[in-house]
């Protein structure tokens, strides 16, 4: 599948359309731009964006179980397993069972994995700085406040749906639903 490459003159929407664009689409486009900008920088260190997510969590919470890591990363356990396996092959993490617990596999950073923090965090900080060029500190603070409120409101909506028919279906369920059409 080919990916489109946007240049500065090829914005996702035309100026007249931006005023009418839905907020959700604008947030999605901004998130995609952040991820792409960071991925360009991470690639120089043989780290994917998915690996970055796992590493960030481990830098703050080393020794989590794979399930806890999945929960914090917001991805499925098979996705976490694949990322952990790749990070282990790169020598950034190691998996182990804790004494007295043969069931859960815990993930620990290696010395090399911990050292990556000094190299990779400045790349993310650079992307953050680039993203707010020309935006005042007050506007950034307002944007943060708004995004926090949006996330809180949507989390409340999802929590309120628990126990009802409205829920987030798994990828497998979605595939079956689409196959039935």
N, C-alpha and C positions, 0 to 999 in steps of 0.2 A: 504494500500500500504506500503510495507516494505521500509525502508530507508537503504542505505548502510552506513557502518561505516568504514571510512578510518583510517588506522593506519599510523604511520610514514613510514613504509615500503611499504604501498599501495598508492603511489602517483597516482593522476589522469592520468598521462601519464608517459611512460617510458622515461628515460633520452635522448635517441636518438630521440624520437618523439617530445620532447619539442622544439627543435630548429626549427622544421617544423610546430609547432602548430600555428594556426591563432591567431592573437592578440586579436580578439573579444572573442575567447574561453578562452584565458588566463585571460582576464579581468573578464569574467563571473565566472570562477573558483575562482579567488581571491575574488570577491564580495561574492560569496557563502561562502567561508571560513571565511570571516569577519563576515557575518551575523550569521553563526553557532557559532563562538567563542563568539560573544556578546550575542546571545540568551542563551547559556549555563549559562552565568553570570546573565542575566536579570531574568531568570526563578526563581532564588533564591528569587526574590522580587515580584513574581507573575506578571511580566510584559512581554508581548510578544514583538517580534521585531516590529510588526506593531504598537503596543501601544507606543513603544519607539519613533518611527518616529513622531507620533502625539504629544507626550509630548515634544520632542525637539523643535518642531515648536512653541508650546504654551509657552515654557519657554522664547522664544524670542519675541513672538507676541501674548500675551494673549488677549482673547476677539474677536478672528476672527469669522466670520460666518462659518458655516459648509462648504459652497461652497469654501470660501477662503482657508480653511484648506485642502480641497480636492485638490485644485489647487497646493498649496505649497507642499503637500505630494506626488503629482503625482499619485493619485489613484482616482477611481470613487467615486461619492457621496455615493452610497450604501455601499461601503467599509468603507468610513469615518464614515457613520452613525453607522455601526456595531461596529467599534472601539470606537467611542465616547460613545455609549450606554454601552459598557463593562467598559470603563474607569469611566463612571458615577457610575455604580454599585459598582466599587471598591472604590469610594469616592475620586477619583483623580481630577475629573472635574465636573462642573455643566453647564447645558445648560439653556439659558434664552433669552427672547426677550428684546431688548433694548426699552426704553420708546419711543413711537411714531412710532415703527416699529414692527408690529405684524407678518410680513412676514418672516424675517430672524431670524434664531436661532443662537445665538452667544455662543461660548464655552469659559469658564473661568476655570482656575485652582483653585482648592481648596487649602487651606493651606497645606494639606497633599500632593497634587500634586506638589506644588512648592517645598516642602521639599524633594521630591524624587530626585530632581536634584543633591543634595549633595551626594546622595548614588549611583546614576546611572552613572553620567558623569565620575567618576573615573574608572568605569568598562570599558567604551568605550576607555578611555585613556590607560588603561592597554592593551586592545586588539591592539590598535595602536602601542604601544611600542613593544609588542611581535612580531607584524607583520614585523617590520623593524630591528629585532635583526640581527646583522652581516652585515647590510647595512649602508654605510657611509651617513653622512648628505648631502653630495653633490649628491649622487645617489638618495636619497629621494627627494631632491629638483628637480632633473631632472625628476623623475617619476611624481611628482606633475605637473611640467610644461607640460609634454607630455599629461597627463590625462586631464588637463585643455584645451589644444589644441584639443584633440580628442572630448571632450564634446562640445566645441565651434563649431567645424566643423560639427558635426552631428546635432546640433541644427540649424545651418544655412541650412543644407540639408533639414531638416524637414520643416523649415519656407519657403524655396523655393518651396516645394511641395504643399503648401497651395493653394487651388483653382484649383488643378489638380486632376486627378483620383487617384494619389498616396497619400495615407494617412494611418494612423494607424486605422485598423478596431476595432470595439468594440468586446469584448469577445462573445457577443450574435451573432454578424455578423459572426465571425469566426465559431461558432458552426453551424450556418445555412449553411455556405459554405461547411463545412466538412460533414454535414448530407446529402447534395446534391450529394456527390461523390458516 
